[in-house]
Amino acid sequence: MNAFLDWFLASVGTIDPVLRIGLAGLAILLETSVLIGLVIPGDTVVLVAATGTQSTVEYIALILTIVVGSLIGESIGFALGHTFGPAIQHSKIGRWIGHKNWVAAERFLDHRGGWAIFISRFLPVLHSIVPLTAGIAGMHYRRFVAWTVPACALWATAYVTVGRTAAVTYEQLNQSVQFAGYIFVGIILLFIAVMALVKKSLGRYTPKDD
């Protein structure tokens, strides 16, 4: 376990910081864009990139880049919804997403308004569809941004902090604790479990089928 983590962390750490941070921002931009977000696992990319941060400057830069990438991605979804929403819904890709998911996003936005924008950042599927739906519904972009920026900031800070904390903890314990690798894995798994509970809890705020 420790040998693998030594190789993994060294590999991530040797990537140029600007490139590593830029790729993470690009990945999250694509992840939060409509449709693409249903395929690309942005949370995994951010966690991996966070393990390679070597300083406070890199840590802050990664968080800011993730926030900006998320905002750009969601803004693309919003703009597409505002301009081409109905056409996208009735396209082959729109049908692939499924009528049920479109209805869920529409009802969620209708019931929760701005809170739907905030909460959707933490929910699978909806985090890609809700920005598009907000554009279709004619929500003002300033209102959309006012709700999505704090959600993106909270999401980015949580994932980057956990990834970096796991890596730093391992590096500090590796020479003195034989099972340091398991502590690293435990931190990541605990975070994933907590996020699963958060998603389940927030999912209660989504409108249910009649």
N, CA, C and O of each residue as an XYZ file, in Angstrom:
840
protein
N       0.834     -1.208      0.000
C       0.000      0.000      0.000
C       0.871      1.262      0.000
O       0.676      2.157     -0.823
N       1.838      1.326      0.935
C       2.686      2.515      1.022
C       3.521      2.714     -0.239
O       3.718      3.840     -0.694
N       4.011      1.596     -0.801
C       4.832      1.694     -2.014
C       4.012      2.268     -3.162
O       4.500      3.093     -3.935
N       2.771      1.828     -3.264
C       1.895      2.331     -4.334
C       1.611      3.813     -4.128
O       1.666      4.593     -5.079
N       1.309      4.206     -2.894
C       1.009      5.608     -2.629
C       2.226      6.490     -2.844
O       2.097      7.620     -3.315
N       3.411      5.984     -2.504
C       4.638      6.743     -2.772
C       4.756      7.029     -4.269
O       5.069      8.147     -4.676
N       4.502      6.011     -5.070
C       4.573      6.179     -6.527
C       3.478      7.115     -7.026
O       3.726      7.991     -7.854
N       2.259      6.920     -6.509
C       1.122      7.731     -6.951
C       1.324      9.204     -6.622
O       1.192     10.060     -7.498
N       1.638      9.501     -5.384
C       1.812     10.889     -4.966
C       3.010     11.536     -5.645
O       2.981     12.723     -5.969
N       4.064     10.753     -5.858
C       5.237     11.286     -6.561
C       4.881     11.616     -8.004
O       5.322     12.632     -8.541
N       4.081     10.754     -8.633
C       3.679     10.973    -10.028
C       2.840     12.237    -10.157
O       3.057     13.044    -11.061
N       1.875     12.406     -9.248
C       1.023     13.607     -9.281
C       1.855     14.847     -8.970
O       1.676     15.898     -9.585
N       2.771     14.711     -8.003
C       3.582     15.851     -7.595
C       4.566     16.328     -8.635
O       4.962     17.493     -8.633
N       4.969     15.430     -9.532
C       5.952     15.822    -10.558
C       5.305     16.579    -11.723
O       6.010     17.170    -12.541
N       3.993     16.565    -11.803
C       3.310     17.332    -12.849
C       3.458     18.819    -12.542
O       3.279     19.238    -11.399
N       3.775     19.597    -13.534
C       3.926     21.041    -13.343
C       2.672     21.603    -12.666
O       1.563     21.351    -13.138
N       2.819     22.354    -11.576
C       1.653     22.858    -10.830
C       0.652     23.623    -11.691
O      -0.559     23.456    -11.544
N       1.160     24.455    -12.580
C       0.259     25.222    -13.446
C      -0.548     24.285    -14.343
O      -1.750     24.476    -14.529
N       0.117     23.276    -14.893
C      -0.562     22.314    -15.752
C      -1.567     21.493    -14.950
O      -2.696     21.276    -15.391
N      -1.152     21.039    -13.772
C      -2.031     20.219    -12.939
C      -3.283     20.993    -12.540
O      -4.397     20.478    -12.628
N      -3.092     22.209    -12.109
C      -4.230     23.037    -11.691
C      -5.106     23.385    -12.887
O      -6.334     23.377    -12.792
N      -4.464     23.690    -14.018
C      -5.221     24.018    -15.227
C      -6.061     22.850    -15.721
O      -7.210     23.034    -16.123
N      -5.489     21.648    -15.692
C      -6.230     20.462    -16.126
C      -7.408     20.175    -15.209
O      -8.472     19.756    -15.663
N      -7.208     20.406    -13.898
C      -8.305     20.204    -12.951
C      -9.428     21.197    -13.218
O     -10.606     20.839    -13.180
N      -9.057     22.452    -13.489
C     -10.069     23.456    -13.801
C     -10.820     23.130    -15.079
O     -12.035     23.308    -15.157
N     -10.087     22.647    -16.090
C     -10.722     22.269    -17.351
C     -11.664     21.093    -17.149
O     -12.766     21.067    -17.696
N     -11.221     20.118    -16.355
C     -12.052     18.938    -16.097
C     -13.349     19.319    -15.403
O     -14.414     18.805    -15.747
N     -13.268     20.215    -14.428
C     -14.473     20.607    -13.703
C     -15.353     21.494    -14.571
O     -16.575     21.484    -14.424
N     -14.747     22.265    -15.480
C     -15.533     23.055    -16.434
C     -16.373     22.123    -17.301
O     -17.565     22.348    -17.508
N     -15.727     21.072    -17.804
C     -16.450     20.109    -18.632
C     -17.474     19.333    -17.806
O     -18.566     19.019    -18.280
N     -17.103     19.029    -16.565
C     -17.993     18.255    -15.704
C     -19.268     19.013    -15.375
O     -20.336     18.415    -15.241
N     -19.156     20.339    -15.243
C     -20.326     21.131    -14.885
C     -21.079     21.647    -16.106
O     -22.138     22.259    -15.970
N     -20.539     21.403    -17.295
C     -21.267     21.784    -18.506
C     -22.387     20.780    -18.738
O     -22.275     19.614    -18.362
N     -23.439     21.230    -19.343
C     -24.574     20.360    -19.603
C     -24.151     19.153    -20.431
O     -23.343     19.269    -21.353
N     -24.697     18.018    -20.097
C     -24.479     16.745    -20.781
C     -23.111     16.145    -20.471
O     -23.026     14.982    -20.076
N     -22.044     16.914    -20.641
C     -20.707     16.391    -20.382
C     -20.567     16.010    -18.914
O     -19.847     15.073    -18.569
N     -21.261     16.749    -18.057
C     -21.187     16.486    -16.630
C     -21.754     15.145    -16.229
O     -21.544     14.694    -15.103
N     -22.470     14.502    -17.133
C     -23.027     13.188    -16.831
C     -22.010     12.085    -17.072
O     -22.271     10.922    -16.764
N     -20.843     12.441    -17.623
C     -19.841     11.441    -17.986
C     -18.531     11.624    -17.223
O     -17.965     10.652    -16.722
N     -18.049     12.861    -17.132
C     -16.741     13.136    -16.537
C     -16.834     13.212    -15.002
O     -17.605     14.022    -14.487
N     -16.075     12.396    -14.262
C     -16.084     12.415    -12.787
C     -15.224     13.545    -12.226
O     -14.088     13.313    -11.812
N     -15.747     14.743    -12.211
C     -14.963     15.896    -11.785
C     -14.465     15.798    -10.363
O     -13.367     16.268    -10.066
N     -15.247     15.193     -9.463
C     -14.820     15.101     -8.069
C     -13.550     14.269     -7.920
O     -12.691     14.589     -7.099
N     -13.427     13.199     -8.715
C     -12.226     12.367     -8.670
C     -11.010     13.138     -9.158
O      -9.934     13.052     -8.566
N     -11.183     13.889    -10.234
C     -10.077     14.678    -10.786
C      -9.591     15.702     -9.764
O      -8.385     15.888     -9.600
N     -10.515     16.362     -9.081
C     -10.150     17.375     -8.095
C      -9.415     16.746     -6.910
O      -8.422     17.301     -6.440
N      -9.882     15.614     -6.428
C      -9.223     14.937     -5.317
C      -7.783     14.558     -5.678
O      -6.863     14.748     -4.883
N      -7.604     14.020     -6.887
C      -6.267     13.626     -7.325
C      -5.368     14.851     -7.434
O      -4.232     14.830     -6.960
N      -5.864     15.913     -8.051
C      -5.062     17.135     -8.199
C      -4.694     17.714     -6.844
O      -3.597     18.244     -6.670
N      -5.606     17.615     -5.883
C      -5.360     18.181     -4.551
C      -4.240     17.461     -3.822
O      -3.543     18.073     -3.013
N      -4.051     16.177     -4.090
C      -2.982     15.436     -3.409
C      -1.598     15.921     -3.841
O      -0.605     15.639     -3.171
N      -1.530     16.640     -4.945
C      -0.235     17.107     -5.440
C       0.119     18.511     -5.023
O       1.215     18.979     -5.335
N      -0.776     19.213     -4.321
C      -0.479     20.587     -3.907
C       0.673     20.598     -2.916
O       0.668     19.845     -1.942
N       1.648     21.442     -3.161
C       2.868     21.475     -2.352
C       2.976     22.710     -1.453
O       3.895     22.810     -0.640
N       2.041     23.645     -1.600
C       2.132     24.871     -0.798
C       0.747     25.478     -0.635
O      -0.217     25.072     -1.285
N       0.680     26.461      0.253
C      -0.588     27.160      0.473
C      -1.019     27.894     -0.788
O      -2.209     27.975     -1.093
N      -0.047     28.429     -1.518
C      -0.365     29.146     -2.759
C      -1.028     28.202     -3.760
O      -2.033     28.553     -4.379
N      -0.457     26.986     -3.920
C      -1.050     26.011     -4.833
C      -2.438     25.596     -4.356
O      -3.355     25.431     -5.161
N      -2.585     25.430     -3.062
C      -3.880     25.044     -2.470
C      -4.959     26.077     -2.803
O      -6.045     25.728     -3.267
N      -4.644     27.347     -2.561
C      -5.607     28.418     -2.840
C      -5.850     28.542     -4.340
O      -6.986     28.731     -4.774
N      -4.787     28.437     -5.128
C      -4.925     28.549     -6.585
C      -5.815     27.450     -7.137
O      -6.605     27.688     -8.051
N      -5.692     26.245     -6.588
C      -6.519     25.134     -7.059
C      -7.979     25.376     -6.725
O      -8.852     25.141     -7.561
N      -8.254     25.841     -5.519
C      -9.638     26.133     -5.134
C     -10.233     27.200     -6.046
O     -11.340     27.037     -6.559
N      -9.499     28.288     -6.248
C     -10.005     29.375     -7.098
C     -10.230     28.892     -8.533
O     -11.218     29.259     -9.170
N      -9.310     28.070     -9.033
C      -9.438     27.553    -10.397
C     -10.657     26.652    -10.525
O     -11.368     26.702    -11.528
N     -10.898     25.831     -9.517
C     -12.068     24.953     -9.535
C     -13.357     25.775     -9.496
O     -14.322     25.465    -10.193
N     -13.361     26.821     -8.679
C     -14.553     27.684     -8.603
C     -14.810     28.351     -9.948
O     -15.941     28.367    -10.434
N     -13.756     28.900    -10.546
C     -13.902     29.566    -11.845
C     -14.330     28.569    -12.913
O     -15.205     28.865    -13.727
N     -13.715     27.379    -12.913
C     -14.086     26.356    -13.879
C     -15.530     25.936    -13.723
O     -16.242     25.757    -14.712
N     -15.966     25.776    -12.478
C     -17.359     25.407    -12.217
C     -18.309     26.491    -12.707
O     -19.329     26.205    -13.334
N     -17.959     27.746    -12.411
C     -18.818     28.859    -12.812
C     -18.922     28.955    -14.328
O     -20.010     29.167    -14.864
N     -17.794     28.799    -15.022
C     -17.821     28.852    -16.486
C     -18.657     27.706    -17.042
O     -19.474     27.906    -17.941
N     -18.450     26.499    -16.502
C     -19.202     25.347    -16.981
C     -20.692     25.506    -16.776
O     -21.478     25.228    -17.682
N     -21.089     25.952    -15.591
C     -22.508     26.131    -15.317
C     -23.087     27.288    -16.135
O     -24.251     27.259    -16.535
N     -22.257     28.304    -16.376
C     -22.717     29.435    -17.195
C     -22.963     28.998    -18.637
O     -23.887     29.480    -19.292
N     -22.123     28.076    -19.128
C     -22.334     27.525    -20.472
C     -23.671     26.800    -20.521
O     -24.449     26.970    -21.460
N     -23.930     25.984    -19.490
C     -25.205     25.281    -19.426
C     -26.367     26.259    -19.378
O     -27.377     26.057    -20.052
N     -26.235     27.315    -18.590
C     -27.282     28.329    -18.476
C     -27.535     28.998    -19.826
O     -28.680     29.166    -20.246
N     -26.440     29.379    -20.501
C     -26.563     30.055    -21.798
C     -27.193     29.148    -22.847
O     -28.026     29.585    -23.640
N     -26.786     27.874    -22.844
C     -27.370     26.929    -23.795
C     -28.860     26.748    -23.529
O     -29.659     26.654    -24.462
N     -29.223     26.702    -22.263
C     -30.636     26.567    -21.922
C     -31.428     27.787    -22.344
O     -32.544     27.674    -22.850
N     -30.844     28.951    -22.134
C     -31.525     30.203    -22.493
C     -31.713     30.323    -24.006
O     -32.717     30.859    -24.475
N     -30.734     29.819    -24.763
C     -30.754     29.992    -26.221
C     -31.347     28.802    -26.972
O     -32.129     28.973    -27.908
N     -30.966     27.595    -26.553
C     -31.357     26.408    -27.316
C     -32.090     25.359    -26.475
O     -32.217     24.207    -26.890
N     -32.570     25.753    -25.303
C     -33.150     24.802    -24.362
C     -34.119     23.779    -24.941
O     -33.846     22.581    -24.877
N     -35.232     24.213    -25.500
C     -36.211     23.258    -26.031
C     -35.629     22.348    -27.110
O     -35.961     21.164    -27.171
N     -34.767     22.894    -27.955
C     -34.155     22.076    -29.005
C     -33.277     20.984    -28.409
O     -33.253     19.857    -28.903
N     -32.554     21.323    -27.343
C     -31.699     20.333    -26.687
C     -32.550     19.253    -26.031
O     -32.233     18.066    -26.103
N     -33.626     19.677    -25.395
C     -34.500     18.711    -24.719
C     -35.082     17.686    -25.684
O     -35.266     16.522    -25.328
N     -35.371     18.126    -26.909
C     -35.994     17.234    -27.879
C     -34.995     16.582    -28.823
O     -35.378     15.871    -29.752
N     -33.705     16.831    -28.577
C     -32.671     16.207    -29.400
C     -32.423     14.774    -28.928
O     -32.993     14.332    -27.931
N     -31.572     14.062    -29.652
C     -31.242     12.691    -29.257
C     -30.579     12.663    -27.888
O     -30.848     11.784    -27.070
N     -29.704     13.642    -27.651
C     -29.025     13.697    -26.358
C     -30.020     14.002    -25.252
O     -29.943     13.436    -24.161
N     -30.957     14.901    -25.541
C     -31.978     15.237    -24.561
C     -32.825     14.028    -24.205
O     -33.181     13.830    -23.043
N     -33.144     13.226    -25.200
C     -33.915     12.006    -24.944
C     -33.085     10.991    -24.186
O     -33.616     10.206    -23.400
N     -31.752     11.005    -24.425
C     -30.868     10.099    -23.693
C     -30.845     10.456    -22.203
O     -30.817      9.572    -21.347
N     -30.856     11.752    -21.902
C     -30.909     12.184    -20.507
C     -32.177     11.671    -19.849
O     -32.167     11.266    -18.686
N     -33.253     11.690    -20.590
C     -34.494     11.124    -20.083
C     -35.500     12.167    -19.640
O     -35.153     13.142    -18.974
N     -36.739     11.954    -20.015
C     -37.817     12.876    -19.655
C     -37.936     13.028    -18.141
O     -38.202     14.121    -17.641
N     -37.737     11.924    -17.411
C     -37.866     11.951    -15.953
C     -36.871     12.925    -15.333
O     -37.221     13.662    -14.411
N     -35.633     12.938    -15.829
C     -34.621     13.840    -15.269
C     -34.923     15.301    -15.599
O     -34.707     16.185    -14.771
N     -35.420     15.550    -16.800
C     -35.791     16.916    -17.163
C     -36.920     17.423    -16.263
O     -36.878     18.550    -15.769
N     -37.916     16.582    -16.063
C     -39.046     16.964    -15.216
C     -38.589     17.197    -13.784
O     -39.029     18.143    -13.132
N     -37.700     16.329    -13.294
C     -37.189     16.477    -11.929
C     -36.474     17.813    -11.756
O     -36.663     18.499    -10.752
N     -35.653     18.178    -12.739
C     -34.924     19.451    -12.671
C     -35.882     20.633    -12.717
O     -35.715     21.600    -11.973
N     -36.884     20.559    -13.587
C     -37.858     21.644    -13.708
C     -38.664     21.811    -12.421
O     -38.879     22.930    -11.956
N     -39.102     20.705    -11.858
C     -39.891     20.763    -10.625
C     -39.033     21.236     -9.458
O     -39.493     21.995     -8.605
N     -37.790     20.785     -9.428
C     -36.869     21.196     -8.372
C     -36.678     22.702     -8.395
O     -36.752     23.355     -7.354
N     -36.434     23.254     -9.574
C     -36.230     24.691     -9.719
C     -37.504     25.457     -9.382
O     -37.456     26.517     -8.758
N     -38.629     24.918     -9.796
C     -39.909     25.568     -9.545
C     -40.236     25.597     -8.052
O     -40.779     26.581     -7.549
N     -39.903     24.513     -7.348
C     -40.217     24.413     -5.928
C     -39.228     25.179     -5.048
O     -39.622     25.777     -4.047
N     -37.942     25.163     -5.419
C     -36.918     25.702     -4.539
C     -36.274     27.002     -5.011
O     -35.585     27.665     -4.237
N     -36.489     27.369     -6.265
C     -35.918     28.607     -6.765
C     -34.401     28.629     -6.686
O     -33.733     27.706     -7.154
N     -33.860     29.689     -6.090
C     -32.412     29.822     -5.980
C     -31.756     28.712     -5.188
O     -30.628     28.321     -5.488
N     -32.442     28.198     -4.184
C     -31.878     27.104     -3.398
C     -31.627     25.870     -4.259
O     -30.712     25.094     -3.985
N     -32.433     25.690     -5.291
C     -32.238     24.548     -6.191
C     -30.888     24.666     -6.897
O     -30.212     23.663     -7.125
N     -30.499     25.893     -7.242
C     -29.207     26.118     -7.885
C     -28.084     25.738     -6.923
O     -27.129     25.065     -7.310
N     -28.204     26.172     -5.672
C     -27.175     25.892     -4.668
C     -27.085     24.394     -4.376
O     -26.002     23.811     -4.410
N     -28.213     23.789     -4.094
C     -28.235     22.378     -3.697
C     -27.809     21.463     -4.833
O     -27.145     20.453     -4.601
N     -28.187     21.810     -6.065
C     -27.918     20.927     -7.200
C     -26.425     20.697     -7.413
O     -26.038     19.679     -7.988
N     -25.575     21.630     -6.958
C     -24.125     21.442     -7.132
C     -23.636     20.184     -6.438
O     -22.597     19.636     -6.807
N     -24.363     19.725     -5.447
C     -23.945     18.558     -4.674
C     -24.714     17.291     -5.044
O     -24.525     16.242     -4.429
N     -25.578     17.393     -6.048
C     -26.405     16.242     -6.408
C     -26.033     15.713     -7.792
O     -25.845     16.492     -8.726
N     -25.927     14.390     -7.925
C     -25.607     13.798     -9.233
C     -26.714     14.077    -10.236
O     -27.874     14.228     -9.854
N     -26.372     14.145    -11.494
C     -27.290     14.384    -12.616
C     -27.839     15.814    -12.584
O     -27.675     16.565    -13.545
N     -28.493     16.188    -11.472
C     -29.114     17.505    -11.400
C     -28.096     18.633    -11.512
O     -28.426     19.709    -12.011
N     -26.853     18.408    -11.053
C     -25.874     19.491    -11.114
C     -25.513     19.845    -12.548
O     -24.963     20.917    -12.800
N     -25.814     18.959    -13.490
C     -25.566     19.264    -14.899
C     -26.815     19.795    -15.602
O     -26.719     20.565    -16.557
N     -27.978     19.378    -15.123
C     -29.222     19.733    -15.808
C     -29.850     21.016    -15.271
O     -30.444     21.775    -16.036
N     -29.729     21.271    -13.970
C     -30.383     22.440    -13.377
C     -29.917     23.767    -13.992
O     -30.763     24.620    -14.258
N     -28.593     23.988    -14.238
C     -28.198     25.249    -14.886
C     -28.874     25.439    -16.235
O     -29.320     26.540    -16.558
N     -28.952     24.380    -17.017
C     -29.637     24.441    -18.302
C     -31.112     24.774    -18.111
O     -31.677     25.596    -18.832
N     -31.725     24.120    -17.126
C     -33.147     24.344    -16.851
C     -33.394     25.773    -16.379
O     -34.416     26.372    -16.716
N     -32.458     26.323    -15.596
C     -32.594     27.704    -15.140
C     -32.588     28.660    -16.320
O     -33.324     29.647    -16.334
N     -31.753     28.363    -17.309
C     -31.725     29.186    -18.515
C     -33.023     29.087    -19.291
O     -33.537     30.089    -19.788
N     -33.551     27.881    -19.394
C     -34.818     27.676    -20.095
C     -35.949     28.429    -19.388
O     -36.819     29.010    -20.037
N     -35.926     28.412    -18.042
C     -36.993     29.036    -17.261
C     -36.920     30.561    -17.268
O     -37.844     31.226    -16.801
N     -35.834     31.117    -17.791
C     -35.717     32.571    -17.863
C     -35.233     33.219    -16.579
O     -35.451     34.413    -16.370
N     -34.575     32.447    -15.710
C     -34.020     33.039    -14.488
C     -32.964     34.080    -14.857
O     -32.207     33.892    -15.809
N     -32.917     35.167    -14.105
C     -31.913     36.198    -14.360
C     -30.525     35.633    -14.059
O     -30.322     34.951    -13.055
N     -29.585     35.927    -14.940
C     -28.240     35.370    -14.781
C     -27.598     35.828    -13.484
O     -26.888     35.048    -12.850
N     -27.824     37.069    -13.068
C     -27.224     37.560    -11.825
C     -27.725     36.755    -10.629
O     -26.964     36.457     -9.709
N     -28.994     36.411    -10.649
C     -29.544     35.608     -9.561
C     -28.940     34.208     -9.591
O     -28.622     33.636     -8.549
N     -28.788     33.670    -10.782
C     -28.186     32.348    -10.948
C     -26.769     32.329    -10.372
O     -26.407     31.422     -9.623
N     -25.975     33.337    -10.729
C     -24.589     33.424    -10.255
C     -24.540     33.603     -8.745
O     -23.691     33.017     -8.074
N     -25.455     34.415     -8.207
C     -25.468     34.674     -6.768
C     -25.661     33.393     -5.960
O     -25.183     33.293     -4.830
N     -26.356     32.418     -6.533
C     -26.591     31.154     -5.831
C     -25.520     30.111     -6.136
O     -25.166     29.308     -5.273
N     -25.011     30.125     -7.357
C     -24.071     29.057     -7.729
C     -22.646     29.312     -7.254
O     -21.923     28.354     -6.978
N     -22.215     30.569     -7.149
C     -20.845     30.860     -6.717
C     -20.555     30.325     -5.307
O     -19.555     29.632     -5.124
N     -21.401     30.626     -4.302
C     -21.103     30.076     -2.969
C     -21.148     28.557     -2.934
O     -20.394     27.934     -2.187
N     -22.023     27.951     -3.734
C     -22.089     26.488     -3.784
C     -20.805     25.917     -4.379
O     -20.258     24.940     -3.868
N     -20.331     26.525     -5.447
C     -19.085     26.076     -6.084
C     -17.904     26.261     -5.142
O     -17.017     25.409     -5.079
N     -17.888     27.375     -4.407
C     -16.793     27.649     -3.478
C     -16.765     26.622     -2.350
O     -15.701     26.133     -1.971
N     -17.931     26.304     -1.823
C     -18.012     25.319     -0.745
C     -17.595     23.942     -1.240
O     -16.847     23.233     -0.566
N     -18.084     23.564     -2.428
C     -17.753     22.257     -3.008
C     -16.249     22.157     -3.266
O     -15.624     21.160     -2.906
N     -15.675     23.172     -3.877
C     -14.249     23.160     -4.213
C     -13.385     23.103     -2.960
O     -12.423     22.337     -2.898
N     -13.725     23.911     -1.968
C     -12.946     23.936     -0.732
C     -12.964     22.586     -0.033
O     -11.939     22.133      0.478
N     -14.127     21.942     -0.010
C     -14.254     20.648      0.660
C     -13.387     19.595     -0.018
O     -12.625     18.897      0.650
N     -13.496     19.473     -1.337
C     -12.761     18.434     -2.049
C     -11.258     18.686     -2.053
O     -10.477     17.754     -1.857
N     -10.846     19.913     -2.271
C      -9.416     20.221     -2.301
C      -8.801     20.035     -0.915
O      -7.694     19.512     -0.789
N      -9.514     20.458      0.115
C      -9.005     20.331      1.477
C      -8.824     18.870      1.877
O      -7.811     18.508      2.476
N      -9.794     18.043      1.549
C      -9.706     16.625      1.907
C      -8.567     15.942      1.145
O      -7.803     15.176      1.731
N      -8.453     16.212     -0.137
C      -7.374     15.618     -0.924
C      -6.012     16.011     -0.399
O      -5.124     15.170     -0.266
N      -5.846     17.283     -0.099
C      -4.567     17.764      0.418
C      -4.298     17.222      1.823
O      -3.171     16.836      2.132
N      -5.323     17.193      2.671
C      -5.168     16.696      4.037
C      -4.735     15.233      4.041
O      -3.864     14.843      4.818
N      -5.341     14.427      3.176
C      -4.981     13.009      3.090
C      -3.527     12.842      2.690
O      -2.813     12.015      3.258
N      -3.080     13.630      1.705
C      -1.694     13.537      1.229
C      -0.701     13.995      2.293
O       0.314     13.335      2.514
N      -0.981     15.114      2.950
C      -0.079     15.642      3.974
C       0.000     14.677      5.157
O       1.080     14.430      5.694
N      -1.145     14.136      5.556
C      -1.162     13.188      6.668
C      -0.312     11.965      6.351
O       0.443     11.485      7.195
N      -0.444     11.470      5.129
C       0.357     10.308      4.730
C       1.845     10.640      4.741
O       2.654      9.858      5.241
N       2.204     11.787      4.196
C       3.617     12.177      4.124
C       4.226     12.323      5.522
O       5.397     12.004      5.728
N       3.434     12.802      6.474
C       3.930     12.998      7.826
C       4.079     11.685      8.588
O       4.956     11.553      9.441
N       3.216     10.711      8.277
C       3.209      9.452      9.019
C       3.957      8.320      8.327
O       4.233      7.288      8.938
N       4.280      8.512      7.067
C       4.840      7.419      6.265
C       6.108      6.806      6.863
O       6.295      5.591      6.807
N       6.971      7.634      7.431
C       8.245      7.151      7.943
C       8.144      6.514      9.327
O       9.044      5.791      9.754
N       7.041      6.788     10.022
C       6.933      6.291     11.397
C       5.777      5.318     11.629
O       5.773      4.579     12.613
N       4.810      5.319     10.731
C       3.637      4.453     10.904
C       3.517      3.534      9.705
O       3.418      3.991      8.566
N       3.525      2.237      9.966
C       3.519      1.257      8.880
C       2.228      1.283      8.080
O       2.233      1.038      6.874
N       1.129      1.579      8.749
C      -0.171      1.561      8.065
C      -0.621      2.963      7.643
O      -1.818      3.242      7.570
N       0.351      3.842      7.365
C       0.024      5.212      6.945
C      -0.829      5.218      5.681
O      -1.701      6.071      5.515
N      -0.571      4.261      4.791
C      -1.351      4.193      3.553
C      -2.818      3.952      3.811
O      -3.672      4.486      3.104
N      -3.119      3.154      4.815
C      -4.507      2.867      5.143
C      -5.202      4.091      5.753
O      -6.410      4.273      5.606
N      -4.416      4.919      6.436
C      -4.974      6.162      6.968
C      -5.353      7.086      5.820
O      -6.404      7.727      5.842
N      -4.474      7.145      4.809
C      -4.770      7.954      3.615
C      -6.081      7.484      2.980
O      -6.973      8.287      2.706
N      -6.183      6.183      2.754
C      -7.389      5.626      2.139
C      -8.601      5.853      3.034
O      -9.695      6.138      2.546
N      -8.405      5.727      4.344
C      -9.505      5.922      5.275
C     -10.071      7.332      5.228
O     -11.285      7.526      5.285
N      -9.173      8.324      5.121
C      -9.631      9.719      5.030
C     -10.472      9.928      3.776
O     -11.521     10.570      3.825
N     -10.007      9.384      2.654
C     -10.742      9.545      1.405
C     -12.097      8.833      1.475
O     -13.121      9.393      1.085
N     -12.089      7.591      1.979
C     -13.334      6.827      2.065
C     -14.323      7.466      3.041
O     -15.529      7.468      2.794
N     -13.813      8.006      4.143
C     -14.689      8.680      5.097
C     -15.339      9.897      4.459
O     -16.528     10.152      4.647
N     -14.546     10.642      3.703
C     -15.093     11.815      3.020
C     -16.153     11.418      2.003
O     -17.201     12.056      1.907
N     -15.877     10.363      1.248
C     -16.853      9.886      0.260
C     -18.147      9.466      0.949
O     -19.240      9.730      0.447
N     -18.017      8.808      2.111
C     -19.200      8.379      2.859
C     -19.988      9.585      3.373
O     -21.217      9.605      3.320
N     -19.263     10.587      3.868
C     -19.925     11.800      4.365
C     -20.653     12.508      3.220
O     -21.792     12.947      3.382
N     -19.993     12.619      2.063
C     -20.623     13.271      0.916
C     -21.842     12.494      0.445
O     -22.820     13.090     -0.006
N     -21.795     11.170      0.546
C     -22.949     10.358      0.169
C     -24.130     10.668      1.091
O     -25.273     10.747      0.643
N     -23.843     10.841      2.374
C     -24.896     11.189      3.329
C     -25.442     12.594      3.068
O     -26.642     12.846      3.178
N     -24.514     13.508      2.715
C     -24.941     14.882      2.398
C     -25.857     14.883      1.181
O     -26.896     15.543      1.174
N     -25.463     14.133      0.148
C     -26.278     14.055     -1.062
C     -27.646     13.446     -0.769
O     -28.663     13.900     -1.293
N     -27.660     12.417      0.070
C     -28.922     11.791      0.428
C     -29.808     12.750      1.199
O     -31.020     12.800      0.989
N     -29.186     13.521      2.104
C     -29.943     14.487      2.894
C     -30.496     15.606      2.021
O     -31.661     15.983      2.146
N     -29.649     16.137      1.131
C     -30.100     17.203      0.241
C     -31.136     16.697     -0.745
O     -32.006     17.448     -1.188
N     -31.038     15.410     -1.089
C     -31.999     14.824     -2.029
C     -33.412     14.872     -1.511
O     -34.362     14.794     -2.290
N     -33.568     15.000     -0.204
C     -34.922     15.086      0.383
C     -35.625     16.384     -0.002
O     -36.850     16.485      0.061
N     -34.831     17.371     -0.401
C     -35.414     18.661     -0.777
C     -35.885     18.682     -2.233
O     -36.528     19.636     -2.672
N     -35.558     17.625     -2.973
C     -36.017     17.563     -4.360
C     -37.451     17.084     -4.379
O     -37.818     16.222     -3.580
N     -38.280     17.621     -5.274
C     -39.685     17.197     -5.340
C     -39.802     15.727     -5.726
O     -39.076     15.244     -6.595
N     -40.705     15.033     -5.085
C     -40.919     13.623     -5.347
C     -42.041     13.440     -6.364
O     -42.890     14.307     -6.569
N     -41.997     12.254     -6.995
C     -43.071     11.931     -7.935
C     -44.386     11.843     -7.194
O     -44.453     11.350     -6.068
N     -45.436     12.331     -7.843
C     -46.763     12.252     -7.228
C     -47.248     10.813     -7.210
O     -48.348     10.538     -6.731
